[in-house]
Each structure stands twice: as structure tokens, then as C-alpha cells.
């Protein structure tokens, strides 16, 4: 979701910077890249390791509150993402949203999409193991009634890409904020802009 469907990474970085500054601590965009794609409690521990004197659960709560407020004000869809979802919906292809963000934020994004866009929602607060563990994508595939190898997973972060590949999905990497490792099992596209169901089928056959 974050960085693939919607460009919320700047929202997260703003929330992190504001929270750290409130405690007299430095945070910047380069440090913020450490957080991309992680389970939220993992990200909270990174902030704590940089001096934030709050319990991890409180850190997550404060970050989520700030990011959800920004999303409710404006949902920044990534180029081509909403259009591809519409084409998938028109072709009767069900989609699951698999994110390490918590349900409160994921639902704010889903609410901005047309009804029926997502058949299932898997969030970081509802899985035992977060990305890069395969559990999130295995859960998403099961929710769709599909085998993982029948599913295409779109990812922009190293933990997410590792999760998708480990689960056995057909992974498509879309680099955004951070560089992605070279993964032989994954296809790479520079953007979702202009990508259709037909184009996606051709990409997967290549």
C-alpha cells in the first residue's frame, strides 16, 4: 500500500520528524528510509534506538494518528495505481490489499477507492509475522481463494519484495523511495502508469 498504491511515505516521514522533534531529537529523510516497508513495531524500535523515549506501542499510536489524519485530508495515489485497479476490477480479477500498516490507515485508503476495489484486506496488526516473512502474502492469497503462484504481488520495498517472493507469488517490483535488491524471481517496472491487465499479462509471460 504505502509507496505502491499510495505515496504515503512522505506522510510517514513528516510524522516521524515531528514526533522526534517534539522530544528534541533529529530525524531526516535519509534516516526515514530505514523505516520503509517494515512492520510498524519494527519502525518504532528504530526510532527508539535513535533516542525516542516512548514505548513502541505508543510510538505506533502517535505515528498512525498523524498519518491517518493526513490521508483523510488527501489520498495521494501513485501514478497509474487507481487506473490499474479499475482495469483489474473491470476484468473481474479480485484484489487483496496486503500492508504492514494497521487497519485504521488501510481502511482510510480503501474508503477512497470505489466500492469493490478490494476483496480482502491484510494488515500489519492482524498477522503474527510481518514482512519480510511470507505470512502476509500467504494470508492474502488464501483470502482470495487462490494459490500464491496464481497471484501477482506489487511491491516497492525490500521487506515487501522478499515477503512476496518467499510466499511464492509472481512479484512485480516498482522502485520508489528506496533501491530494491536484484531478485531473479521478480519482474521490475519503473511505474504503474499506463499498465493494463493486458500489459500485465505480457509482463508476466516475459
N, C-alpha and C positions, 0 to 999 in steps of 0.2 A: 504494500500500500504506500508507505512513506517513501517517496523518491521514484516510485514506479507508476502508480495510479495518480497520486497527487504529490505536489512538490512541497511537502510539509517540513522538509529538513531545515529550511531557514526558520520556520516557526520553532522547531525544537532548539536550534542554536540560540535563538533570541531568548527562549525561556531559560535555557541553561545559563546564558550570560547574565541575565537579570537575577537569577537565583544566587549565582556565585557572587555577583557584585553586592547583593544585599548583605552578604557576610564578609565583605571586604576582600574577596578573592578574585584573581584574574581568570578570565576564560576568553577564548577567541575561536575563530573559525577553524584554524588548524587543529586545535585541541578537540573541537566539536566533531571532527572527522573520526575520532576514536569511538564515537557513540553509534555511528551509522550501522543499522541492521541488527543491533544487539537486543536481547531481551531487556526490558526496562530496568529490572533489578540489577542486571549487569552494568547498565549505563549509570545507574545510581551509585554503584560501588566505585566506578571510575571517578565520579565527582567527589565522593568521599575520600578516595585516595589522593585527590588534589586539594584536600583540606576542608571540604564542606562538613560542618559538624552537626549533621542531621541523620537520623536513622534512614536506611534505604527506602523503607515503605513511605516515609514522609516525603522524601525526595521525589519519588514517583508520583505521589499525590499532587505535589505542588507543580511539577512539570506538566502533568496531564491537564490540570485545571487551566493552566495558561495556554497550552496548545489547543485544547478543545474550544476555548473562547475565541481564539484566532480563526479556527476552522469554521465555527458557527458564523463568524463575520464574513468570511470569504474562503471558498474551497478552491485552491489553486491546482486545477487538473494539469497533469503533464501533457505535452503536445501529443495528440493522436490517441490518448488513452480512452477518453469518453467515446470517441468515434469507433474505435475497435470494439469496445464493449457493446455498443449499439449494433454493430455488424454481427458479432457473436450471438447476441440476443435474437436478431432477425433470422439467423440460421438455426435457431433452436439449440445452440450449444450452451449448456449450463456452466456457470462460473462460480467458484468459491473464492472469497477474499481471505487470504492467509497472511496474517500480520502479527508482528511481535508487539504492536501497540495494543492497548487494552480496549475492551469492548466500548467504553464510553466514547473514545475517539473514533474507533472504527464505525460506530453507528452514526456519528456526526457526518462522516464521509458518505456512508451508504445512503443516508437521508437526502443527500444532494444528488443522488443518481436516480434515474427513472425506476419506477416500481418494477421488480422482477429482474433487475440487473444481476443480482447475486442470489444464487440458490442456497448458499451456505456461508457462514462467517466463522472463521477460526482465529481466535485472538490470543495474545501472549499471556493473559491472566487465566486462560482456560485450558492450557496444556501443561503437562508435567515437565517436559523438556522443550526449551525454546530453540530457535535456530542457533547454531548450525546443525543441531540434531534433526533427524528426518521426521520426527513425530508430527510437527505442524502440517507438513505436506501429505503425510500418510493419512492424517485425520481429515484433511480437506478432500483427498481423493475418495476416502470411504464415505464422506458425507454426500458426495455426488454419485455414489454407487458405481465408481469406476476404479479400475486398476491403476496404480500410479503411472505405469508406462503408457496408459491411454490419455494421460493429462499433460498439458503444457503449462509450465510454471514460468512466470515472468519475474525477473529479479534484478535489483540494481546494487545489492550489497554483497560483500564476500560471505558473511554468515548465511544470508538467504540463498545464495547460489550453491553453497556447499550443502545446505539442507535439501534443496530441490534435487540436486544430483544424487545425494545419499538416499533419498526416497525413491529414486528410480523414475522420476518424471522426465519429460522432454524439456530441458531447461533452456530458456532464452534469456540471455544477459543483455541488459540495457545500461551501460555505464552512465553514471550521473555525477554524484558528488565525489565519490572515491573511485580509484582504479580497481578493476576487478582482476583476479588471478586468471591465468590462462587455464581453462578447464576443457579438455578434449571432448567431453560429453556434451558441452553446451554450445548452442549457436549464439552468435553475437550480432546485435543490430544497434545502430547508433541512435535510433529514435523509433517510437511507435507511430510517428506522424506518417500518414499515408499507408500504413499497414492494414490490410483487409484480411478476411478469412481466407480468401483465395491466395493472397500473398503469403500468409502464414503457412498454409498447406505446402506451398512451393518451397518455403524456407525449411520446413521440416523434412521434406524429401531430399533436399540438397545434401 
